């Protein structure tokens, strides 16, 4: 079994500067074209007032509202997340899930020049394909290592640990795998709270397959055993587990 590991980052060395200097989220404005029933403006936040946000009042309210978000986004059926002959949209779905959970995960990230300006104290606005570029799952794997802690993400060391925290606390879990072949997209999937009927798959008290929700070649609102330990597939060099309260 492949270990959870941090591989050498392919992100520019410019992004590994001291975090004493500030960095801010790279986020585009919501777009009226960005909706669940459209395949346009995928890198923009969804413009839909009917989608609930995570309720942060208590652990129970967090868990209930996370399942409401999954139900409303309906990754299995929503046009926004359906694969095309060339692309799948695990990163878009993971971004949307985190966005409505009030947690930052990038779907675009700053260019090297923009990072330098921001850390020199300049005011840089997110402009698509100018100051920010799309970021895909293999690069997000490295983003977690370089920038995740700046935005409240905590590295987890086991599936059992992260599933327990997600289920007990109503936080946001992510599993992200990086492709061996540079330039090819990896995979990123939210780990979601268990319910009375929906469970992670465990043996002898250890989680083998967490409860997940994904877009990809196949879309699932919920799954655990169905894709087994996909993150250990030979196509991936490593994977990371991160948790946000």
N, C-alpha and C positions, 0 to 999 in steps of 0.2 A: 504493500500500500504506500502510495506517495505521501510523504510527510507534509504538513503545513509548513511552508517555508517562505522566506523572503529572498527572491533571486536578485541578482544584480540588475538594477534599474536600467531600462532603455530610455527613460526620460532624460532630457538634457541635464548636464551637470549644473546648469544655471538654476534649475529648480531645487537643487540640494543646498542652497545657500542657508545661512543662519536664519532660524525661524524667530529670532528676536525681532526681525523686521516684519512688518505686517503683510499679510496677503488677504485678499477678500474673495468672496465667491464670484465665479464667472457665470453669469446667468443672464439669459436674454429675457426680454419682456414677454408677458403673455400675448398670444396672437389669436385673433378671431378665427384664423384658419386652422389653428391647432385644436382639434376636437377628437372625440373618440370615434366618430363616424367619418373621419377624413384621414387620408394618408399624407397630408401636407403639413409643413411647419413642425416636423417631429422634434426639432431641437428647442422649440419654445415650450414654456409651460402651457398646459391645457387651459383654455378659456371656457370654463363651464362651472357656473355657480351651484349646480346640483351635486357636484362631487364633494363629499364630506372631507374635512380635515381630521387628523388624529386629535382626540379629546385628551388633553394632558392632565386632567383633574386628578386621576387616580390610575393605578395599574389596571384595574378592571375596565375603566372607561377607555384607556389606551387600547386594550385588547379588543374590546367590542368595536371601537371605531376603526381599527386596522382591518378587521374582517368586513366592515362596511365599505371601506375603500376598495378592497379586493373585489367585493361584489359589484360595486359601481364601475370600476375600471373594466371588469369582465374581459380579462386578457384573452380568454378562449375565443370570444366572438367579436370583440371590437375591431373595426377596420384598421385603426391606428397601429395595431401590433401584429397584423398578419404578414407573414413572410412574402417576399417577392422572389422571382427567379434568381435574383442576385443577392438579396439581403435578408437578414433577420433582425429583430429589434429588442433583444434582451436588455440592451443598455437604455433604450427609451422607456420600456416598462419599469425597469428598476429605478430610473430617474423619477418617473411619475409617482411610483409608490413612495419613494422617499420625499418627494415634494409635498404630497398631501399628508405625509407623516410629520411634516415640519422639520425635516432633516436634510442637510445639504449633501447631495451627490452630484457630480458634474455630468452634464451631457455635452457641454463645451468647456474648453479650458483655455487659459491665457496663452498667447504666443510667448516665446522667449523674450522678445523685445518688450512686450507688455509687462511681463513679470519684473523685468529690470526696472521699468519706469515706476511700477507700483511700489517696489521696494526702495526706490529713490524718493518716494513721497509724492509722486505725480498722481493726478486724478485721471484714471483711465476708465473709459466706459466700454462695456461689452458690445462689440460690433461684429456680427457674424462674418467669418472669413477675412477679417482685418485684424482685430485685436484678440479675437477668440477663434478657435478651430474645434470641430467635432472631436470628441474623445470616445474611443471604443473600449471594449472590455479588457483587452490585453493591456492597454495603456492605463485603464482605471486600476488594474492590479498594482501597477507601479505608483499610481497617484496615491493610493491608500498608504503606501510605505512612506512617500515623500511629504504628503500634505494632509493625510487623514486626521492626524491628531490636532491639526489647526482648526478643524471643524467638528471636534467632539467624538471622532471615531476611536474606538479602543480595539486593539488587536486581541483576538481570542485564540486559544491554543487547541481547542477540541470541539467537535460537533456536540458533544454532551453539554459542555459548558455554555456554548452559545444558544443552543435550543432551550436550555433551562432559563437563561436570562430573558430571552425573548418571551417565553411562555409565562414566567413568573412576574416580569416587570412591564410587559407590553412595549418593549423597545423594538428597535429595528435591527435585524441581522442581515448580513450580506455574505455570500460565498462567491468568490471571483477567481476564475482560472485563466491562466495566461498560456497562449499558444506557443509551441516550440518554434514554429516558423514565423520569423519576424514579418510583420505586415499583415498577418492574418488575425482575424478577430477571435478572441477567446469566448468566455461565457460568464455572465453575471446573473445571479438569482437572489431574490429576497428569501430569507428564512423567516417564517411567520409563526405566530402563536398557535399552540395546540388548542383544540377544543375537546368536548366530550366525545365527538364523533370523528374528528380529524386529528390524527396522531402521527408523530415521527415514528420511524421503525427502529426499535431497540432490541438488543439482545444482552442478557445478563447485566441490565442496568446501564448499558452504554449505547448511545445513539449511533446507529450506523448510517441511516438516511434521514436527515431532518425533514420537517414539514416545510415545503417550499411552494413558490408561486412563480411562474416563468412565462416569458415570451421566448421563442426560438424557432427551430424547425417545426416543433410541435408546441402548442400553447396549452398551459394547464393553469386553471385557477388555484388548484391544490394538487400536490403529489408528494410522495415520499419514496416508496419502493419502486414505482413505475420506471424511473430512470437510474435506479440503484446509485452507485458511487460514480456518477458521470465525471466528477472532477479528477478522478484518477485515470481517465482515458489516456492512452498513449499520445494523443495529439497535444496534451497540455504538459508544460514543463513544471508548473507549480500552481498552487492555489493559496488564497488567503481567506481568513475569516475575520470579519469586523462587526462590531456592535456599537450601536448608538442608543443612548437612553431616550 
